[in-house]
Amino acid sequence: MRAVFLIFLAVLALPEIAAAAPPQVRAKPERVLLGQDTAVELRVQVPEGAGPVRAAASTGSFAQEVVEGGEERAFRWAPPDIKYPLMAILVFWEEVPGSPPELAVVRIPLVGRTMLPITTDPGAEVVIEISEARFGPVKADRRGRAKVPVEVPPGVKDARVLATRGELKTDRVVPLEVPVHRPLLAVLSPDPLPRAGGWLVVVGEERLKASELELSADGARLEVQQGALVRYRVSPQADAKSVSVEVRRRKAKDTARAQAPVSSQDQAPPPISSAPAPASAVQGALALHLLAGGFFAGGANQGPAVALGASFPLPLWSGRLAAEVEVGLRRAALDARIDGYGVLHSRVLAGPVLASARLTLLERSAFAIYGRVGAGILPFQHEVSSDFQPGFDERKLGGMAFLAAQGAWRLGRLSLLMELRGEYGPARTARLDAQLGGAGASLGLRYEP
């Protein structure tokens, strides 16, 4: 019975699996000789009844970026007007409502043609080898100079020079003066982006990892997802009319940009195929956090600190501000021996209730830095016992304020937290003068449904 049920689920999932498969693409020609080939014809095969197919390129231009109708869609792409070798990245996808784009990636080598000057022995026959292709022979003049017409594919940094004069042969490697450029392509989908969110996909001339990239988003928050391609969930901010993203390789100059308008109508949120988007990226989502650490204010004014709180994003400053409430627990103790009398035991237990504001100061992919400021009440209990006098118990209400810097690393619905905190929380009575604040450090988690 269980096997039948699993087969039934698989049958139900077949249409979605078919729709999610990337289209099949044929390119003619498969490589472009710059200065000679002026266009590439691309045939995109899609299932019957498929919707519009979109195209994007890291360089050059399409005659049409969207083609509708039929099981085979024809695109025409013109290469850029350049002379140096470069890898062009072309992507094609069908926008399926509520599903992330499954991109078909086509990489077209743009091959540069040039005359390579060589100095060798006078009258020598010169042959150039570049990426398993041979050019020449060209005979050097009486000064030993030759110019060999060569074709240089992208990614090649040097050439092998073979010179022959009678029985004398030389074999050496010479560098090629070509720009170092590793292109990126970023795609936002769907267009326009729904209020509930969409996706960003980044493609390179080779397979990328999210850890290799730095992202800067304007008008949205990003959440990295797992998959064969580098993909992010995009959640537009409440007042955003458009979203723009810049992608850069770490420690490199290569960049890509993508921009899309945001729909003015609310739509149902699309399903997440791997890691769900954080609640901080969704307006109106309540998040919970737990912090545990300690505080130190000198002397016996130190001890463990625990806090449980909730936060709610506010429609201010593009959603970067959140309101918080936090309930904590503090404990400090003093055990003192008094000569001639005995031991004095003093315990202070407090439960601060604080309201605060959290402001997003920096956000890069899954990493964020927040500033927090808050204040509230500090109810505390003071217990004293000793070997030489009757014990007593007293309770009072004080106040507390704090300022904190918090770092967060998002892992789907959970974020790992680290917080450094400065606090002022005096606990004073006629018999007590304590400080339950000072400098604090905590580790914790935030859960965002």
C-alpha positions as CSV (number, residue, x, y, z in Angstrom):
1,M,0.0,0.0,0.0
2,R,2.9,2.4,0.8
3,A,4.5,1.7,-2.6
4,V,1.2,2.5,-4.4
5,F,0.9,5.7,-2.5
6,L,4.5,6.7,-3.4
7,I,3.9,5.9,-7.1
8,F,0.7,8.0,-6.9
9,L,2.7,11.0,-5.6
10,A,5.3,10.5,-8.3
11,V,2.7,10.5,-11.0
12,L,1.2,13.8,-9.6
13,A,4.7,15.3,-9.6
14,L,5.5,14.4,-13.2
15,P,4.0,17.6,-14.8
16,E,5.9,19.8,-12.4
17,I,9.2,17.9,-13.1
18,A,8.7,18.3,-16.8
19,A,7.9,22.0,-16.5
20,A,11.0,22.5,-14.3
21,A,13.4,21.0,-16.9
22,P,15.5,23.5,-18.7
23,P,14.9,23.9,-22.5
24,Q,17.2,22.3,-25.0
25,V,19.3,24.7,-27.1
26,R,21.2,24.3,-30.4
27,A,23.5,27.1,-31.5
28,K,24.9,27.7,-35.1
29,P,27.8,28.5,-35.2
30,E,29.0,27.2,-31.9
31,R,31.9,29.6,-31.9
32,V,32.2,33.1,-33.2
33,L,35.2,34.4,-35.1
34,L,35.3,38.1,-34.3
35,G,35.3,40.3,-37.4
36,Q,33.8,37.5,-39.5
37,D,30.7,36.0,-37.9
38,T,28.0,38.6,-37.4
39,A,25.2,36.5,-35.8
40,V,24.4,33.2,-34.1
41,E,21.1,31.4,-34.7
42,L,19.7,29.6,-31.6
43,R,16.9,27.0,-31.6
44,V,15.3,26.5,-28.3
45,Q,13.2,23.3,-27.8
46,V,10.4,23.4,-25.2
47,P,7.5,21.1,-24.3
48,E,4.2,21.6,-26.2
49,G,2.1,24.3,-24.6
50,A,5.1,26.0,-23.0
51,G,4.8,29.7,-22.2
52,P,7.0,32.5,-23.3
53,V,10.8,31.8,-23.4
54,R,13.1,34.5,-22.3
55,A,16.8,35.1,-23.2
56,A,19.6,37.0,-21.7
57,A,23.3,37.4,-22.5
58,S,26.4,38.6,-20.7
59,T,27.5,40.5,-23.8
60,G,26.1,41.2,-27.3
61,S,22.4,41.6,-28.0
62,F,19.3,39.6,-29.0
63,A,17.0,40.6,-31.8
64,Q,14.2,39.5,-29.5
65,E,14.5,38.7,-25.8
66,V,11.1,37.0,-25.6
67,V,9.7,34.5,-28.1
68,E,6.3,32.9,-27.8
69,G,4.5,30.0,-29.6
70,G,5.6,26.6,-30.8
71,E,7.8,23.8,-29.5
72,E,10.8,25.3,-31.2
73,R,11.7,29.0,-30.6
74,A,14.2,30.8,-32.8
75,F,16.5,33.5,-31.4
76,R,19.1,35.5,-33.2
77,W,22.1,36.9,-31.2
78,A,24.7,39.4,-32.4
79,P,28.2,39.3,-30.8
80,P,29.7,42.5,-29.4
81,D,31.9,44.8,-31.5
82,I,35.2,43.8,-29.9
83,K,38.5,42.3,-31.1
84,Y,39.8,40.5,-28.0
85,P,38.7,37.0,-27.1
86,L,35.9,36.5,-24.7
87,M,33.4,33.9,-23.5
88,A,29.8,34.9,-24.1
89,I,27.2,33.5,-21.7
90,L,23.7,33.0,-23.1
91,V,20.7,31.7,-21.0
92,F,17.2,30.7,-21.9
93,W,14.3,29.9,-19.7
94,E,10.5,29.6,-19.5
95,E,8.9,31.6,-16.7
96,V,6.5,29.3,-14.9
97,P,4.3,31.1,-12.4
98,G,5.3,30.2,-8.8
99,S,8.4,28.3,-9.8
100,P,12.1,29.2,-9.9
101,P,13.6,29.6,-13.4
102,E,15.4,26.5,-14.8
103,L,18.1,28.0,-17.1
104,A,19.6,26.5,-20.2
105,V,23.1,27.9,-20.3
106,V,25.0,28.2,-23.6
107,R,28.6,29.4,-23.7
108,I,29.8,30.8,-27.0
109,P,33.6,31.3,-27.4
110,L,34.4,34.6,-29.1
111,V,37.7,34.0,-30.9
112,G,39.9,37.0,-31.6
113,R,42.0,37.3,-34.8
114,T,45.4,39.1,-34.7
115,M,48.9,39.2,-36.2
116,L,51.3,37.9,-33.7
117,P,54.8,39.5,-34.1
118,I,57.7,37.0,-33.6
119,T,61.4,37.6,-33.5
120,T,63.6,34.6,-34.4
121,D,66.5,33.6,-36.6
122,P,66.6,35.2,-40.1
123,G,64.9,33.0,-42.7
124,A,63.4,30.6,-40.1
125,E,60.0,29.0,-40.7
126,V,57.7,30.0,-37.8
127,V,54.7,28.0,-36.7
128,I,52.4,29.1,-33.8
129,E,50.5,26.6,-31.6
130,I,47.5,28.0,-29.7
131,S,45.2,25.7,-27.8
132,E,46.0,22.7,-30.1
133,A,45.5,24.8,-33.3
134,R,48.5,25.5,-35.6
135,F,49.1,28.7,-37.6
136,G,51.7,29.2,-40.2
137,P,54.4,28.5,-41.4
138,V,55.5,32.1,-42.0
139,K,59.1,32.8,-43.1
140,A,61.0,35.3,-41.0
141,D,62.7,38.2,-42.9
142,R,66.4,38.8,-43.0
143,R,66.1,40.6,-39.7
144,G,64.4,37.6,-38.1
145,R,61.0,39.2,-37.8
146,A,57.7,37.5,-38.7
147,K,54.0,38.2,-38.3
148,V,51.8,35.2,-38.0
149,P,48.0,35.5,-38.3
150,V,46.5,33.6,-35.4
151,E,43.1,33.0,-33.8
152,V,43.0,33.2,-30.0
153,P,40.1,31.6,-28.1
154,P,39.0,33.0,-24.7
155,G,41.0,31.9,-21.6
156,V,44.3,31.3,-23.4
157,K,47.3,33.3,-22.0
158,D,50.3,32.1,-24.0
159,A,51.3,30.6,-27.4
160,R,54.0,28.1,-28.4
161,V,56.5,29.3,-31.0
162,L,58.2,26.7,-33.2
163,A,60.9,28.0,-35.4
164,T,62.9,25.9,-37.9
165,R,66.0,26.9,-39.9
166,G,67.7,23.9,-41.5
167,E,68.6,21.5,-38.7
168,L,68.3,24.3,-36.1
169,K,65.0,24.2,-34.2
170,T,63.7,26.3,-31.3
171,D,60.7,25.8,-29.1
172,R,59.5,28.5,-26.7
173,V,56.4,30.0,-25.1
174,V,55.4,33.6,-25.5
175,P,52.7,35.4,-23.5
176,L,49.6,36.8,-25.3
177,E,48.5,40.3,-24.4
178,V,44.8,39.8,-23.9
179,P,42.5,41.4,-21.3
180,V,41.8,39.2,-18.2
181,H,38.0,39.1,-18.1
182,R,35.8,36.3,-16.6
183,P,32.2,37.4,-17.4
184,L,29.2,37.0,-15.1
185,L,25.5,37.0,-16.0
186,A,22.7,37.8,-13.5
187,V,19.0,37.2,-14.2
188,L,16.0,38.3,-12.1
189,S,12.8,36.3,-12.7
190,P,9.9,36.7,-13.1
191,D,9.6,40.1,-14.8
192,P,8.0,42.0,-13.1
193,L,8.8,40.6,-9.7
194,P,5.8,39.8,-7.6
195,R,5.4,41.4,-4.2
196,A,5.7,38.0,-2.7
197,G,9.2,37.5,-4.2
198,G,11.1,36.0,-7.1
199,W,14.6,34.6,-7.9
200,L,18.1,35.8,-8.9
201,V,20.3,33.4,-10.8
202,V,24.0,34.0,-11.4
203,V,26.0,32.2,-14.2
204,G,29.7,32.4,-15.1
205,E,32.0,31.0,-17.8
206,E,32.5,28.1,-15.4
207,R,30.5,26.6,-12.5
208,L,30.2,29.1,-9.7
209,K,29.9,28.9,-5.9
210,A,28.0,31.5,-3.9
211,S,31.0,31.8,-1.6
212,E,32.9,33.3,-4.6
213,L,30.5,36.2,-5.0
214,E,29.7,39.5,-3.3
215,L,26.2,40.9,-3.8
216,S,24.7,44.3,-3.3
217,A,20.9,44.6,-3.6
218,D,18.8,47.7,-3.7
219,G,15.1,47.3,-3.0
220,A,15.1,43.7,-1.8
221,R,16.7,41.1,0.4
222,L,18.4,38.0,-0.9
223,E,18.6,34.5,0.5
224,V,21.0,32.0,-1.1
225,Q,19.6,28.6,-2.1
226,Q,21.1,25.2,-2.9
227,G,21.3,23.8,-6.4
228,A,23.4,23.3,-9.5
229,L,23.3,27.0,-10.3
230,V,23.9,29.8,-7.9
231,R,20.4,31.0,-7.0
232,Y,18.9,33.4,-4.5
233,R,15.4,34.0,-3.3
234,V,14.5,37.7,-3.8
235,S,12.1,39.4,-1.4
236,P,11.2,43.0,-2.5
237,Q,10.9,45.6,0.3
238,A,7.5,47.0,1.1
239,D,7.9,50.3,-0.8
240,A,10.2,49.1,-3.6
241,K,9.1,49.9,-7.1
242,S,12.1,48.1,-8.7
243,V,14.9,45.8,-7.6
244,S,18.5,46.1,-8.8
245,V,21.3,43.7,-7.9
246,E,25.1,44.0,-8.5
247,V,27.1,40.8,-8.4
248,R,30.9,40.9,-8.1
249,R,33.6,38.2,-7.9
250,R,35.6,38.4,-4.7
251,K,39.0,40.1,-5.2
252,A,38.2,40.7,-8.8
253,K,36.7,43.4,-11.1
254,D,34.2,41.2,-12.9
255,T,30.6,42.4,-12.2
256,A,27.1,41.8,-13.5
257,R,23.9,43.8,-12.9
258,A,20.3,42.8,-13.1
259,Q,17.2,45.0,-12.7
260,A,13.5,44.4,-12.7
261,P,10.3,46.3,-11.8
262,V,8.2,45.2,-8.9
263,S,4.5,44.4,-9.6
264,S,2.0,46.7,-8.0
265,Q,-0.3,43.8,-7.3
266,D,0.1,41.2,-4.5
267,Q,0.5,37.6,-5.6
268,A,0.6,34.3,-3.8
269,P,4.1,33.5,-2.6
270,P,6.0,31.1,-4.8
271,P,7.2,27.8,-3.2
272,I,10.8,27.5,-2.2
273,S,12.6,24.5,-3.7
274,S,15.4,24.3,-1.2
275,A,16.1,26.9,1.6
276,P,13.1,29.0,2.6
277,A,13.3,32.8,2.7
278,P,13.9,34.4,6.0
279,A,11.0,36.1,7.8
280,S,13.0,39.3,8.0
281,A,12.6,39.4,4.2
282,V,8.8,39.1,4.4
283,Q,6.7,42.0,5.6
284,G,4.7,41.2,8.7
285,A,6.6,38.1,9.8
286,L,7.2,37.6,13.5
287,A,10.7,36.3,14.4
288,L,11.9,34.8,17.7
289,H,15.4,34.9,19.1
290,L,17.3,33.3,22.0
291,L,20.6,34.7,23.4
292,A,22.8,33.2,26.0
293,G,26.1,34.6,27.4
294,G,27.3,36.7,30.3
295,F,27.8,40.2,31.6
296,F,30.6,41.9,33.5
297,A,30.6,45.2,35.4
298,G,33.6,44.7,37.7
299,G,34.0,42.9,41.0
300,A,31.1,40.6,41.9
301,N,28.9,42.4,39.3
302,Q,29.1,39.6,36.8
303,G,27.3,36.4,35.9
304,P,25.2,34.6,33.2
305,A,22.7,36.3,31.0
306,V,19.9,34.7,29.0
307,A,17.3,36.5,26.8
308,L,14.3,35.3,24.9
309,G,12.7,37.8,22.5
310,A,10.5,38.5,19.5
311,S,10.8,41.0,16.7
312,F,8.5,42.4,14.1
313,P,9.6,44.3,10.9
314,L,8.3,47.9,10.5
315,P,7.4,49.5,7.2
316,L,10.1,52.2,7.7
317,W,13.4,52.8,6.0
318,S,12.7,50.2,3.3
319,G,12.0,47.5,5.9
320,R,15.4,47.9,7.7
321,L,13.9,48.7,11.1
322,A,12.3,46.1,13.4
323,A,10.5,46.5,16.8
324,E,11.5,44.0,19.5
325,V,10.5,42.9,23.0
326,E,12.8,40.8,25.1
327,V,12.6,39.0,28.5
328,G,15.8,38.1,30.2
329,L,17.3,36.5,33.2
330,R,20.4,37.8,35.1
331,R,22.2,36.4,38.2
332,A,25.0,37.7,40.3
333,A,26.4,36.3,43.5
334,L,28.9,37.3,46.3
335,D,30.3,34.9,48.9
336,A,32.5,36.9,51.3
337,R,34.3,35.7,54.5
338,I,34.4,38.2,57.3
339,D,37.1,37.7,59.8
340,G,35.7,36.9,63.3
341,Y,32.1,36.4,62.0
342,G,31.9,33.9,59.2
343,V,30.6,33.8,55.6
344,L,28.1,36.1,54.0
345,H,26.1,34.9,51.0
346,S,24.4,37.5,48.7
347,R,22.4,36.6,45.6
348,V,20.8,38.9,43.1
349,L,18.3,37.5,40.5
350,A,16.7,39.8,37.9
351,G,14.3,39.4,35.0
352,P,14.6,42.5,32.7
353,V,11.8,43.2,30.3
354,L,13.0,45.4,27.5
355,A,11.6,47.1,24.4
356,S,14.1,47.8,21.6
357,A,14.6,48.7,18.0
358,R,16.8,46.8,15.6
359,L,18.3,48.5,12.5
360,T,19.9,46.7,9.6
361,L,23.3,48.4,9.1
362,L,24.8,46.0,6.5
363,E,23.5,43.1,4.5
364,R,25.6,41.0,2.1
365,S,24.0,37.8,0.9
366,A,23.5,35.6,4.1
367,F,25.5,37.9,6.4
368,A,24.0,40.9,8.2
369,I,25.1,43.4,10.9
370,Y,22.4,45.1,13.1
371,G,22.4,47.9,15.6
372,R,20.1,47.5,18.6
373,V,19.1,50.0,21.2
374,G,16.5,49.5,24.0
375,A,15.3,50.1,27.5
376,G,12.8,48.8,30.0
377,I,12.2,47.7,33.6
378,L,14.5,45.6,35.8
379,P,12.6,43.7,38.5
380,F,15.1,42.0,40.8
381,Q,15.3,40.0,44.0
382,H,18.1,40.2,46.6
383,E,18.6,37.3,49.0
384,V,21.2,37.4,51.9
385,S,22.2,34.7,54.4
386,S,25.1,34.5,56.7
387,D,26.7,32.6,59.6
388,F,26.4,35.6,62.0
389,Q,23.0,37.3,61.4
390,P,19.5,36.5,60.3
391,G,18.9,36.4,56.5
392,F,16.6,38.5,54.6
393,D,14.9,38.8,51.2
394,E,14.0,42.0,49.4
395,R,12.5,42.9,46.0
396,K,12.5,46.1,44.0
397,L,12.0,47.5,40.5
398,G,14.8,49.2,38.6
399,G,15.5,50.3,35.1
400,M,17.8,49.0,32.3
401,A,19.1,50.4,29.0
402,F,21.4,48.9,26.4
403,L,23.2,49.5,23.1
404,A,24.3,46.5,21.0
405,A,26.0,45.4,17.8
406,Q,24.7,42.1,16.4
407,G,26.0,39.9,13.6
408,A,23.8,37.3,11.9
409,W,24.5,34.5,9.4
410,R,21.3,33.2,7.8
411,L,20.8,29.4,7.3
412,G,17.3,29.2,5.9
413,R,14.8,29.9,8.6
414,L,17.5,30.0,11.3
415,S,20.1,32.7,11.8
416,L,23.2,32.3,13.9
417,L,23.7,35.3,16.2
418,M,26.7,36.9,17.9
419,E,26.1,40.0,20.0
420,L,28.3,42.5,21.8
421,R,26.4,44.7,24.3
422,G,26.9,47.6,26.5
423,E,24.3,48.0,29.3
424,Y,23.3,50.1,32.3
425,G,21.2,48.2,34.9
426,P,21.7,49.4,38.5
427,A,20.1,47.3,41.2
428,R,20.0,49.4,44.4
429,T,18.3,49.2,47.7
430,A,19.1,50.5,51.2
431,R,21.2,47.3,51.6
432,L,22.4,46.7,48.0
433,D,24.4,48.5,45.4
434,A,24.9,46.3,42.3
435,Q,25.2,46.6,38.6
436,L,23.5,44.0,36.4
437,G,24.7,45.5,33.1
438,G,28.2,46.6,32.0
439,A,29.8,44.8,29.0
440,G,28.1,41.7,27.7
441,A,28.6,39.0,25.0
442,S,26.2,36.4,23.8
443,L,25.6,33.8,21.2
444,G,22.2,32.7,20.0
445,L,19.7,31.8,17.3
446,R,16.9,33.7,15.5
447,Y,14.0,31.8,14.0
448,E,12.0,33.4,11.2
449,P,9.0,31.4,9.9
